[in-house]
Amino acid sequence: MTARRAPAMSDVAARAGVSHQTVSRVLNDHPSVRPATRDRVLAAIQELGYRRNSAARALVTARSATVGVLTNGSAHFGPASTVLAVEAALRREGYFISTSSLSGTDAAAAADALERLVDQGVEGVVAVAPLAEVALAIGEHAPPCPVVVVAARRDVPDTVREQYVCVDQYRGARLATEHLLGLGHRHVVHLAGPARWFDAAERTASFLATAQAWGVQADVVETRGWSARRGYELGQALAPRVRRAGGPTGFFASNDLMAMGLMRAFWEHGLRVPEDVSVVGFDDIEGSAFLVPALTTVRQPFEAVGRAAVRALLDAWETPDDPDRPSMAAVIAPELVVRGSTAGQR
């Protein structure tokens, strides 16, 4: 009995009534394909069960069909979710993935991790680099392939070779802070993440600028970490201040874990959320909607970040010498999710 041949790209082209090149453009999400044509090709792919053969493509083109993903190995929700989203977007495009984790946070560690990827013949690198030192080291190393850096850095000079993709952390923090101020809170506190992290620095800067624009009292408490335990410890220290006249009533934690720890500490001190104090987090991690009360937070669209990073790589391959390509390839807007942990100030 003869095994059934797997559908090829030519089969998809014949079924959709288009050229082989058009199918390739659809698979690579090229913007020049008309929507109706794209829909026809995608329908043919679905009907035939076509899967791109990356290994065969690599042999034909003498390319590795592999993209390197550089990560600092962090288990924190934001970086870990970003890495998963980037890997998923690369798999959808038919690329193999090689991951290289940093052994440290200095320039030497970044150079070593990049060299490991380059030695494997990767066609490009997506670096999930939330630490300032790592992002700067990547630019200095200048590997011989396109590099996309996922980091919340607004001040990207046009002279850098790599492209940046990020969630707009500044906008997200402004949404969180304005939500508290709009509810009538006039003394607000931000539990800031580690200052070396781009995300934390952006959120802190935005919180202070927004509070200043509204003319309210604002305090920043450095956490030196992202954990629920650290939020709990700070909550224990902050709770007595809430009871004083003019004490803070609105709290913006730099991530959901710290917000959870903060709420626990307030509960132990007899402070009710949201009747006495309002709390906003950041990330919208799994489970934040099931707290009592459910946590108001800022949701990061990690899937969109992954797609944008891969799109930036595809653009770099299609037009490798384009001098007009912007350094900041994409800035993704976050979303405020209002739940039960915030209420109007009485």
VOBA-1610 file (N, C-alpha, C; in pm, whole numbers, padded with zeros to 5 digits, always signed):
BEGIN
Met+00085-00120+00000Met+00000+00000+00000Met+00089+00125+00000Thr+00063+00215-00091Thr+00145+00335-00104Thr+00099+00441-00005Ala+00197+00499+00071Ala+00162+00603+00167Ala+00114+00729+00095Arg+00019+00792+00155Arg-00037+00913+00094Arg+00063+01027+00104Arg+00084+01095-00009Arg+00179+01206-00013Arg+00125+01326+00064Ala+00211+01387+00144Ala+00171+01507+00216Ala+00150+01621+00118Pro+00051+01707+00141Pro+00026+01818+00049Pro+00146+01912+00042Ala+00174+01960-00078Ala+00286+02052-00099Ala+00233+02193-00124Met+00325+02289-00129Met+00284+02427-00153Met+00217+02441-00290Ser+00262+02361-00387Ser+00202+02365-00521Ser+00056+02321-00516Asp+00024+02227-00426Asp-00115+02183-00411Asp-00202+02296-00356Val-00146+02369-00261Val-00218+02484-00205Val-00243+02588-00313Ala-00139+02615-00394Ala-00151+02714-00502Ala-00259+02673-00601Ala-00261+02544-00637Ala-00361+02496-00733Ala-00501+02506-00674Arg-00517+02467-00549Arg-00650+02472-00487Arg-00701+02616-00476Ala-00612+02711-00444Ala-00653+02850-00426Ala-00656+02928-00557Gly-00599+02870-00665Gly-00595+02938-00792Gly-00500+03055-00795Val-00385+03039-00728Val-00287+03146-00724Val-00150+03086-00756Ser-00049+03171-00761Ser+00086+03125-00790Ser+00154+03072-00664His+00261+02997-00686His+00343+02947-00577His+00397+03063-00494Gln+00436+03173-00560Gln+00491+03289-00490Gln+00388+03354-00399Thr+00261+03355-00442Thr+00157+03414-00360Thr+00136+03334-00233Val+00140+03202-00244Val+00128+03118-00124Val+00243+03147-00028Ser+00363+03163-00082Ser+00479+03193+00002Ser+00460+03327+00073Arg+00407+03425+00000Arg+00385+03556+00063Arg+00283+03547+00176Val+00178+03470+00157Val+00077+03453+00262Val+00139+03385+00384Leu+00219+03282+00361Leu+00283+03211+00471Leu+00377+03301+00549Asn+00435+03399+00481Asn+00526+03493+00547Asn+00458+03622+00589Asp+00323+03623+00580Asp+00243+03739+00623Asp+00288+03867+00554His+00317+03857+00424His+00361+03974+00348His+00243+04070+00327Pro+00262+04199+00349Pro+00150+04295+00341Pro+00096+04320+00200Ser+00166+04275+00096Ser+00124+04306-00041Ser+00009+04218-00091Val-00028+04114-00015Val-00134+04023-00059Val-00271+04081-00025Arg-00361+04081-00124Arg-00496+04133-00101Arg-00572+04044-00003Pro-00657+04102+00082Pro-00729+04024+00184Pro-00807+03906+00126Ala-00876+03926+00014Ala-00954+03817-00044Ala-00865+03702-00088Thr-00750+03736-00147Thr-00655+03633-00189Thr-00598+03560-00068Arg-00564+03636+00034Arg-00510+03576+00156Arg-00610+03476+00216Asp-00737+03516+00221Asp-00840+03428+00277Asp-00853+03300+00196Arg-00842+03312+00062Arg-00853+03195-00026Arg-00737+03097-00001Val-00617+03152+00014Val-00499+03069+00037Val-00508+03000+00174Leu-00548+03077+00276Leu-00560+03020+00411Leu-00665+02911+00415Ala-00773+02930+00340Ala-00877+02826+00333Ala-00823+02700+00268Ala-00744+02715+00162Ala-00684+02599+00095Ala-00587+02526+00188Ile-00510+02602+00264Ile-00417+02542+00360Ile-00493+02458+00463Gln-00604+02515+00510Gln-00687+02445+00609Gln-00748+02318+00549Glu-00803+02329+00429Glu-00869+02214+00366Glu-00772+02100+00338Leu-00651+02134+00293Leu-00554+02032+00256Leu-00472+01981+00374Gly-00474+02057+00484Gly-00390+02020+00598Gly-00243+02039+00570Tyr-00211+02143+00489Tyr-00072+02169+00451Tyr+00010+02218+00571Arg+00132+02166+00584Arg+00228+02213+00684Arg+00360+02242+00613Arg+00415+02358+00641Arg+00540+02397+00578Arg+00654+02307+00625Asn+00732+02256+00535Asn+00845+02170+00567Asn+00971+02255+00580Ser+01000+02295+00704Ser+01113+02385+00727Ser+01246+02319+00697Ala+01256+02189+00725Ala+01383+02120+00698Ala+01413+02118+00549Ala+01311+02088+00467Ala+01331+02087+00322Ala+01365+02225+00271Arg+01298+02326+00326Arg+01326+02463+00282Arg+01470+02502+00314Ala+01519+02456+00427Ala+01656+02488+00466Ala+01757+02426+00368Leu+01729+02302+00323Leu+01819+02236+00229Leu+01820+02308+00095Val+01703+02348+00049Val+01692+02412-00081Val+01757+02549-00082Thr+01738+02624+00025Thr+01786+02761+00029Thr+01924+02776+00092Ala+01977+02666+00146Ala+02106+02670+00217Ala+02100+02762+00337Arg+01980+02772+00396Arg+01962+02850+00517Arg+01922+02756+00630Ser+01945+02799+00754Ser+01921+02711+00868Ser+01774+02702+00906Ala+01692+02800+00863Ala+01552+02808+00904Ala+01540+02810+01055Thr+01642+02860+01124Thr+01645+02863+01270Thr+01663+03007+01318Val+01585+03043+01418Val+01596+03175+01481Val+01638+03154+01626Gly+01735+03231+01670Gly+01779+03223+01808Gly+01694+03311+01898Val+01661+03260+02015Val+01589+03338+02116Val+01682+03353+02236Leu+01721+03475+02262Leu+01812+03505+02373Leu+01728+03549+02493Thr+01751+03487+02607Thr+01673+03519+02726Thr+01764+03523+02848Asn+01723+03597+02948Asn+01801+03598+03072Asn+01762+03483+03164Gly+01674+03394+03116Gly+01637+03277+03193Gly+01545+03307+03309Ser+01483+03425+03308Ser+01398+03465+03420Ser+01267+03386+03420Ala+01223+03347+03541Ala+01094+03281+03556Ala+00983+03382+03585His+01017+03511+03590His+00915+03612+03615His+00813+03612+03501Phe+00691+03646+03534Phe+00578+03630+03442Phe+00599+03704+03311Gly+00641+03829+03316Gly+00655+03908+03193Gly+00755+03851+03095Pro+00883+03835+03135Pro+00981+03778+03041Pro+00947+03637+02996Ala+00900+03553+03089Ala+00868+03415+03053Ala+00753+03410+02952Ser+00651+03493+02972Ser+00537+03497+02880Ser+00579+03551+02744Thr+00672+03647+02744Thr+00721+03702+02618Thr+00797+03597+02538Val+00882+03521+02605Val+00957+03415+02537Val+00862+03312+02475Leu+00761+03270+02550Leu+00664+03173+02498Leu+00590+03230+02377Ala+00554+03358+02383Ala+00482+03420+02271Ala+00570+03430+02146Val+00696+03465+02164Val+00788+03473+02051Val+00808+03335+01989Glu+00828+03233+02073Glu+00847+03098+02021Glu+00724+03050+01944Ala+00605+03080+01996Ala+00483+03039+01927Ala+00470+03107+01792Ala+00504+03238+01785Ala+00496+03311+01659Ala+00598+03257+01558Leu+00716+03219+01604Leu+00817+03162+01515Leu+00774+03026+01462Arg+00715+02944+01548Arg+00669+02812+01503Arg+00559+02826+01398Arg+00471+02925+01416Arg+00365+02946+01316Arg+00424+02983+01180Glu+00540+03049+01181Glu+00605+03087+01056Glu+00693+02974+01000Gly+00701+02863+01072Gly+00775+02748+01023Gly+00923+02748+01056Tyr+00964+02824+01157Tyr+01105+02830+01192Tyr+01137+02739+01310Phe+01259+02683+01307Phe+01312+02615+01423Phe+01361+02720+01522Ile+01371+02679+01648Ile+01407+02774+01754Ile+01524+02720+01833Ser+01622+02804+01855Ser+01735+02771+01942Ser+01740+02876+02052Thr+01735+02830+02176Thr+01731+02921+02289Thr+01866+02926+02360Ser+01909+03046+02395Ser+02034+03065+02468Ser+02007+03154+02588Ser+02035+03103+02707Ser+02011+03178+02830Ser+02140+03243+02878Leu+02126+03362+02932Leu+02242+03434+02983Leu+02291+03369+03112Ser+02422+03365+03128Ser+02480+03315+03253Ser+02498+03426+03355Gly+02477+03550+03311Gly+02489+03666+03400Gly+02420+03785+03336Thr+02441+03904+03390Thr+02374+04023+03337Thr+02473+04127+03284Asp+02599+04087+03265Asp+02698+04183+03216Asp+02719+04167+03066Ala+02802+04253+03008Ala+02826+04251+02863Ala+02890+04121+02818Ala+02979+04066+02899Ala+03046+03941+02861Ala+02947+03827+02850Ala+02851+03820+02941Ala+02750+03713+02938Ala+02662+03726+02814Ala+02624+03850+02780Ala+02542+03872+02661Ala+02618+03834+02534Ala+02745+03872+02527Ala+02827+03840+02410Ala+02843+03689+02395Asp+02865+03620+02507Asp+02881+03474+02503Asp+02754+03406+02455Ala+02637+03451+02505Ala+02510+03390+02465Ala+02482+03414+02317Leu+02514+03535+02269Leu+02494+03565+02127Leu+02587+03482+02039Glu+02709+03467+02082Glu+02805+03389+02003Glu+02762+03243+01992Arg+02702+03189+02097Arg+02653+03051+02092Arg+02545+03037+01985Leu+02459+03138+01974Leu+02354+03133+01873Leu+02411+03151+01732Val+02502+03245+01716Val+02562+03270+01585Val+02638+03147+01536Asp+02706+03079+01626Asp+02781+02959+01590Asp+02689+02849+01537Gln+02560+02853+01576Gln+02464+02754+01528Gln+02405+02792+01392Gly+02446+02907+01339Gly+02401+02949+01208Gly+02260+03003+01205Val+02215+03066+01314Val+02079+03120+01316Val+02066+03233+01214Glu+01946+03247+01159Glu+01921+03352+01059Glu+01889+03486+01122Gly+01853+03484+01249Gly+01821+03606+01321Gly+01809+03576+01468Val+01800+03680+01549Val+01791+03664+01695Val+01679+03754+01747Val+01597+03697+01834Val+01502+03776+01912Val+01551+03773+02056Ala+01587+03889+02109Ala+01641+03898+02244Ala+01536+03954+02339Val+01496+03874+02435Val+01404+03921+02540Val+01493+03975+02650Ala+01511+04106+02650Ala+01615+04170+02731Ala+01558+04278+02821Pro+01494+04241+02932Pro+01434+04343+03019Pro+01536+04424+03099Leu+01660+04376+03107Leu+01763+04446+03183Leu+01842+04541+03094Ala+01865+04661+03142Ala+01931+04764+03063Ala+02070+04720+03018Glu+02146+04655+03108Glu+02282+04614+03074Glu+02284+04516+02957Val+02187+04425+02955Val+02183+04324+02850Val+02151+04387+02715Ala+02050+04474+02711Ala+02012+04538+02585Ala+02127+04619+02527Leu+02197+04692+02613Leu+02310+04772+02565Leu+02423+04684+02514Ala+02446+04572+02582Ala+02554+04481+02541Ala+02524+04418+02405Ile+02397+04389+02378Ile+02359+04330+02249Ile+02395+04426+02136Gly+02365+04554+02156Gly+02398+04654+02054Gly+02547+04666+02030Glu+02625+04653+02137Glu+02770+04666+02123Glu+02831+04544+02054His+02771+04426+02073His+02827+04304+02016His+02806+04298+01864Ala+02693+04349+01815Ala+02663+04355+01671Ala+02682+04222+01599Pro+02597+04121+01624Pro+02610+03993+01555Pro+02579+04007+01406Pro+02629+03915+01322Pro+02614+03926+01176Pro+02480+03875+01126Cys+02372+03910+01191Cys+02237+03872+01148Cys+02139+03970+01210Pro+02018+03980+01157Pro+01920+04073+01215Pro+01889+04038+01361Val+01873+04141+01442Val+01841+04124+01584Val+01721+04210+01619Val+01624+04150+01686Val+01510+04223+01739Val+01515+04212+01891Val+01511+04326+01958Val+01517+04330+02104Val+01379+04361+02158Val+01331+04276+02248Val+01202+04300+02313Val+01232+04364+02447Ala+01214+04494+02455Ala+01244+04568+02578Ala+01174+04703+02573Ala+01125+04747+02688Ala+01052+04874+02697Ala+01150+04990+02706Arg+01206+05026+02591Arg+01303+05136+02586Arg+01253+05240+02489Arg+01222+05359+02541Arg+01168+05465+02456Arg+01277+05542+02382Asp+01397+05549+02439Asp+01503+05634+02384Asp+01596+05556+02293Val+01539+05485+02194Val+01622+05407+02103Val+01678+05499+01995Pro+01809+05514+01986Pro+01865+05601+01882Pro+01850+05539+01744Asp+01834+05623+01643Asp+01815+05573+01506Asp+01941+05507+01450Thr+02052+05521+01521Thr+02178+05468+01470Thr+02199+05320+01504Val+02118+05261+01591Val+02141+05122+01630Val+02099+05028+01517Arg+02168+04912+01506Arg+02138+04814+01402Arg+02016+04731+01438Glu+02004+04696+01566Glu+01892+04611+01606Glu+01762+04691+01611Gln+01650+04619+01604Gln+01520+04683+01616Gln+01456+04648+01750Tyr+01373+04739+01799Tyr+01310+04719+01928Tyr+01159+04700+01912Val+01105+04611+01995Val+00961+04587+02004Val+00926+04585+02152Cys+00815+04643+02190Cys+00782+04643+02333Cys+00634+04670+02357Val+00591+04636+02478Val+00463+04684+02530Val+00488+04824+02585Asp+00393+04914+02563Asp+00408+05052+02610Asp+00388+05057+02761Gln+00497+05032+02834Gln+00490+05029+02980Gln+00454+05166+03037Tyr+00500+05270+02973Tyr+00471+05407+03020Tyr+00320+05432+03013Arg+00259+05394+02903Arg+00114+05411+02888Arg+00039+05325+02989Gly+00086+05202+03009Gly+00019+05114+03104Gly+00019+05170+03245Ala+00133+05224+03287Ala+00141+05282+03421Ala+00055+05408+03432Arg+00046+05484+03322Arg-00040+05602+03324Arg-00187+05562+03339Leu-00227+05456+03269Leu-00365+05407+03282Leu-00395+05367+03425Ala-00301+05296+03488Ala-00321+05252+03626Ala-00330+05370+03721Thr-00239+05466+03706Thr-00235+05581+03797Thr-00356+05670+03776Glu-00392+05697+03651Glu-00508+05782+03625Glu-00637+05716+03673His-00641+05584+03671His-00759+05514+03724His-00776+05545+03872Leu-00667+05537+03949Leu-00675+05568+04091Leu-00711+05714+04115Leu-00648+05803+04039Leu-00674+05946+04058Leu-00816+05982+04016Gly-00865+05917+03912Gly-01002+05943+03867Gly-01106+05898+03968Leu-01068+05804+04054Leu-01159+05757+04160Leu-01155+05848+04282Gly-01070+05950+04278Gly-01067+06046+04388Gly-00952+06031+04486His-00861+05938+04462His-00747+05920+04553His-00647+06033+04531Arg-00609+06098+04639Arg-00521+06214+04629Arg-00386+06193+04697His-00365+06075+04750His-00232+06038+04800His-00210+05895+04754Val-00119+05877+04658Val-00100+05746+04595Val+00044+05699+04614Val+00060+05567+04613Val+00192+05506+04634Val+00217+05404+04523His+00340+05403+04473His+00381+05304+04372His+00485+05211+04432Leu+00459+05081+04430Leu+00558+04981+04467Leu+00635+04949+04340Ala+00756+05004+04330Ala+00832+04996+04206Ala+00912+04867+04198Gly+00928+04816+04075Gly+01015+04702+04052Gly+01160+04746+04050Pro+01254+04652+04033Pro+01397+04685+04032Pro+01430+04787+03923Ala+01503+04890+03959Ala+01530+05002+03867Ala+01610+04959+03745Arg+01684+04847+03752Arg+01765+04802+03639Arg+01678+04746+03527Trp+01553+04715+03556Trp+01463+04661+03455Trp+01398+04776+03379Phe+01401+04766+03245Phe+01337+04869+03163Phe+01190+04888+03202Asp+01119+04776+03219Asp+00976+04784+03249Asp+00951+04861+03378Ala+01027+04829+03482Ala+01008+04895+03612Ala+01039+05044+03603Ala+01147+05077+03533Ala+01185+05218+03521Ala+01078+05298+03447Glu+01022+05240+03341Glu+00917+05308+03265Glu+00792+05329+03351Arg+00754+05229+03426Arg+00633+05239+03509Arg+00651+05344+03619Thr+00768+05347+03678Thr+00793+05445+03783Thr+00792+05587+03727Ala+00859+05609+03614Ala+00863+05742+03554Ala+00723+05789+03517Ser+00642+05700+03464Ser+00507+05736+03425Ser+00421+05768+03546Phe+00433+05688+03652Phe+00356+05713+03775Phe+00386+05852+03829Leu+00513+05887+03839Leu+00550+06017+03894Leu+00504+06132+03805Ala+00519+06116+03673Ala+00477+06222+03581Ala+00326+06242+03585Thr+00252+06133+03592Thr+00106+06143+03595Thr+00059+06207+03724Ala+00116+06167+03836Ala+00077+06225+03965Ala+00109+06374+03969Gln+00224+06411+03913Gln+00262+06552+03910Gln+00164+06633+03824Ala+00123+06576+03711Ala+00029+06645+03624Ala-00105+06667+03691Trp-00142+06575+03779Trp-00270+06587+03851Trp-00256+06668+03980Gly-00134+06698+04021Gly-00111+06777+04140Gly-00144+06705+04269Val-00113+06575+04277Val-00143+06498+04397Val-00014+06451+04462Gln-00024+06407+04587Gln+00092+06354+04657Gln+00120+06213+04610Ala+00245+06186+04580Ala+00282+06055+04527Ala+00415+06010+04587Asp+00418+05885+04629Asp+00539+05827+04687Asp+00578+05702+04608Val+00709+05680+04596Val+00760+05559+04532Val+00837+05479+04636Val+00803+05351+04646Val+00873+05261+04738Val+00949+05159+04656Glu+01079+05154+04671Glu+01161+05058+04596Glu+01145+04920+04657Thr+01127+04820+04572Thr+01102+04685+04622Thr+01222+04592+04611Arg+01314+04620+04518Arg+01430+04535+04492Arg+01389+04392+04453Gly+01271+04377+04400Gly+01226+04245+04358Gly+01085+04251+04303Trp+01033+04134+04262Trp+00901+04128+04201Trp+00806+04035+04277Ser+00843+03985+04392Ser+00770+03876+04456Ser+00651+03922+04540Ala+00558+03828+04561Ala+00445+03853+04650Ala+00495+03876+04793Arg+00599+03804+04833Arg+00654+03823+04967Arg+00703+03965+04987Arg+00768+04021+04886Arg+00817+04159+04900Arg+00700+04256+04909Gly+00594+04233+04831Gly+00475+04316+04843Gly+00412+04307+04981Tyr+00414+04186+05036Tyr+00359+04164+05171Tyr+00441+04240+05275Glu+00573+04230+05265Glu+00661+04299+05361Glu+00641+04450+05355Leu+00630+04504+05236Leu+00607+04648+05223Leu+00468+04686+05273Gly+00371+04599+05251Gly+00237+04626+05301Gly+00233+04633+05452Gln+00312+04548+05517Gln+00319+04552+05663Gln+00373+04687+05711Ala+00470+04741+05637Ala+00527+04870+05675Ala+00436+04987+05637Leu+00358+04971+05529Leu+00274+05082+05481Leu+00141+05091+05554Ala+00091+04981+05607Ala-00042+04980+05667Ala-00060+05086+05776Pro+00035+05104+05868Pro+00016+05209+05970Pro+00003+05349+05910Arg+00069+05374+05797Arg+00061+05505+05734Arg-00079+05532+05680Val-00148+05426+05637Val-00283+05443+05582Val-00377+05498+05687Arg-00357+05458+05812Arg-00449+05497+05919Arg-00428+05641+05966Arg-00316+05701+05927Arg-00292+05838+05968Arg-00374+05935+05884Ala-00400+06053+05939Ala-00471+06155+05864Ala-00391+06194+05740Gly-00456+06193+05624Gly-00388+06226+05500Gly-00301+06114+05445Gly-00312+05996+05502Gly-00231+05882+05458Gly-00273+05836+05319Pro-00190+05753+05255Pro-00220+05706+05119Pro-00340+05614+05117Thr-00417+05624+05009Thr-00534+05537+04990Thr-00533+05464+04857Gly-00447+05505+04764Gly-00438+05441+04633Gly-00301+05381+04612Phe-00295+05253+04577Phe-00167+05183+04563Phe-00158+05118+04425Phe-00046+05144+04358Phe-00018+05085+04228Phe+00109+05001+04241Ala+00093+04869+04234Ala+00207+04777+04242Ala+00259+04749+04101Ser+00391+04735+04089Ser+00452+04720+03958Ser+00427+04584+03895Asn+00374+04488+03971Asn+00324+04366+03911Asn+00216+04305+04000Asp+00146+04205+03949Asp+00033+04147+04022Asp+00077+04074+04148Leu+00194+04009+04144Leu+00239+03936+04262Leu+00259+04029+04381Met+00321+04143+04357Met+00339+04240+04466Met+00204+04292+04514Ala+00111+04311+04422Ala-00023+04357+04460Ala-00091+04254+04550Met-00073+04126+04521Met-00134+04021+04604Met-00075+04022+04745Gly+00057+04033+04754Gly+00119+04040+04885Gly+00076+04162+04963Leu+00062+04274+04894Leu+00017+04398+04956Leu-00124+04383+05012Met-00213+04323+04935Met-00351+04304+04979Met-00358+04212+05101Arg-00275+04110+05104Arg-00272+04020+05219Arg-00230+04096+05346Ala-00126+04179+05334Ala-00079+04256+05449Ala-00187+04352+05498Phe-00255+04418+05405Phe-00361+04510+05444Phe-00473+04436+05516Trp-00508+04317+05466Trp-00613+04238+05530Trp-00575+04203+05674Glu-00450+04166+05697Glu-00405+04132+05831Glu-00411+04251+05924His-00402+04372+05870His-00410+04493+05951His-00554+04548+05959Gly-00649+04474+05909Gly-00788+04517+05918Gly-00827+04624+05819Leu-00746+04644+05715Leu-00777+04742+05611Leu-00853+04672+05499Arg-00967+04726+05461Arg-01052+04663+05360Arg-01018+04716+05221Val-01012+04622+05127Val-00994+04655+04985Val-01124+04620+04914Pro-01190+04718+04850Pro-01145+04855+04818Pro-01206+04963+04908Glu-01276+04924+05017Glu-01345+05025+05097Glu-01249+05126+05160Asp-01133+05076+05212Asp-01037+05165+05277Asp-00922+05204+05184Val-00877+05109+05104Val-00766+05133+05011Val-00796+05066+04879Ser-00747+05124+04771Ser-00759+05064+04638Ser-00622+05017+04592Val-00621+04902+04522Val-00495+04842+04477Val-00505+04806+04329Val-00402+04847+04252Val-00391+04813+04110Val-00260+04736+04089Gly-00266+04630+04009Gly-00146+04555+03974Gly-00105+04579+03830Phe-00020+04489+03780Phe+00027+04501+03641Phe+00063+04361+03592Asp+00012+04323+03476Asp+00039+04197+03406Asp-00089+04119+03375Asp-00183+04114+03471Asp-00302+04029+03460Asp-00261+03882+03452Ile-00192+03836+03556Ile-00147+03697+03560Ile-00265+03604+03583Glu-00243+03476+03553Glu-00344+03374+03576Glu-00385+03375+03724Gly-00514+03387+03750Gly-00563+03385+03887Gly-00596+03521+03944Ser-00551+03629+03881Ser-00577+03762+03938Ser-00726+03795+03938Ala-00801+03737+03846Ala-00945+03763+03842Ala-01021+03684+03948Phe-00954+03590+04017Phe-01022+03504+04113Phe-00984+03535+04257Leu-00912+03643+04279Leu-00885+03689+04415Leu-01013+03747+04474Val-01012+03768+04605Val-01125+03833+04671Val-01070+03954+04744Pro-01096+04075+04691Pro-01166+04103+04565Pro-01076+04076+04444Ala-01139+04063+04328Ala-01064+04045+04203Ala-00977+04167+04178Leu-00857+04143+04124Leu-00757+04249+04113Leu-00772+04332+03987Thr-00783+04463+04005Thr-00772+04556+03893Thr-00626+04559+03849Thr-00601+04550+03719Thr-00463+04537+03673Thr-00449+04588+03530Val-00328+04588+03480Val-00297+04626+03342Val-00254+04500+03268Arg-00326+04467+03164Arg-00299+04345+03088Arg-00198+04372+02977Gln-00094+04288+02969Gln+00005+04299+02863Gln-00029+04199+02751Pro-00039+04245+02626Pro-00074+04156+02514Pro+00049+04083+02459Phe+00091+03979+02528Phe+00216+03911+02492Phe+00211+03848+02353Glu+00096+03795+02314Glu+00086+03735+02181Glu+00114+03837+02072Ala+00063+03958+02090Ala+00088+04065+01992Ala+00237+04101+01988Val+00303+04097+02102Val+00446+04125+02107Val+00524+04020+02028Gly+00486+03893+02047Gly+00552+03785+01973Gly+00537+03802+01824Arg+00415+03833+01781Arg+00391+03852+01637Arg+00470+03971+01583Ala+00475+04079+01659Ala+00547+04199+01615Ala+00697+04172+01604Ala+00751+04095+01697Ala+00894+04065+01693Ala+00928+03983+01569Val+00846+03885+01537Val+00871+03802+01419Val+00850+03884+01292Arg+00749+03971+01293Arg+00727+04058+01176Arg+00848+04148+01151Ala+00908+04197+01259Ala+01027+04281+01244Ala+01143+04203+01184Leu+01158+04075+01221Leu+01262+03991+01162Leu+01236+03969+01013Leu+01110+03938+00979Leu+01076+03917+00838Leu+01105+04041+00755Asp+01072+04158+00809Asp+01100+04282+00738Asp+01251+04301+00718Ala+01328+04265+00820Ala+01473+04281+00810Ala+01531+04188+00704Trp+01476+04069+00690Trp+01524+03976+00587Trp+01485+04023+00446Glu+01364+04080+00435Glu+01317+04122+00303Glu+01389+04246+00253Thr+01422+04338+00344Thr+01491+04461+00305Thr+01610+04483+00399Pro+01715+04403+00383Pro+01826+04407+00479Pro+01903+04538+00482Asp+01899+04615+00374Asp+01980+04737+00368Asp+01896+04864+00371Asp+01775+04854+00423Asp+01685+04969+00424Asp+01730+05071+00530Pro+01779+05187+00489Pro+01827+05286+00587Pro+01714+05358+00658Asp+01591+05347+00606Asp+01479+05419+00664Asp+01400+05334+00764Arg+01445+05210+00787Arg+01373+05126+00882Arg+01388+05184+01022Pro+01279+05211+01093Pro+01288+05273+01226Pro+01349+05177+01328Ser+01420+05232+01426Ser+01478+05149+01532Ser+01370+05088+01619Met+01265+05165+01645Met+01152+05112+01722Met+01052+05055+01625Ala+01050+04923+01611Ala+00966+04858+01511Ala+00820+04856+01550Ala+00791+04838+01678Ala+00651+04829+01720Ala+00638+04858+01869Val+00536+04935+01904Val+00501+04961+02043Val+00356+04915+02061Ile+00337+04816+02146Ile+00206+04753+02163Ile+00136+04815+02283Ala+00010+04854+02266Ala-00066+04918+02373Ala-00119+04815+02473Pro-00103+04838+02603Pro-00162+04752+02705Pro-00307+04790+02732Glu-00373+04717+02820Glu-00516+04740+02848Glu-00541+04740+02998Leu-00611+04840+03046Leu-00653+04844+03186Leu-00774+04753+03205Val-00766+04661+03303Val-00876+04570+03334Val-00927+04606+03473Val-01044+04666+03480Val-01099+04714+03607Val-01181+04602+03673Arg-01143+04572+03798Arg-01215+04470+03874Arg-01248+04526+04013Gly-01258+04438+04112Gly-01312+04478+04240Gly-01216+04539+04339Ser-01085+04545+04310Ser-00990+04594+04411Ser-00976+04746+04411Thr-01051+04815+04327Thr-01047+04961+04326Thr-01188+05017+04335Ala-01199+05130+04405Ala-01331+05195+04420Ala-01307+05342+04450Gly-01415+05421+04440Gly-01405+05563+04466Gly-01369+05592+04611Gln-01290+05699+04630Gln-01248+05737+04764Gln-01361+05810+04834Arg-01396+05759+04951Arg-01504+05823+05028Arg-01450+05935+05114
//
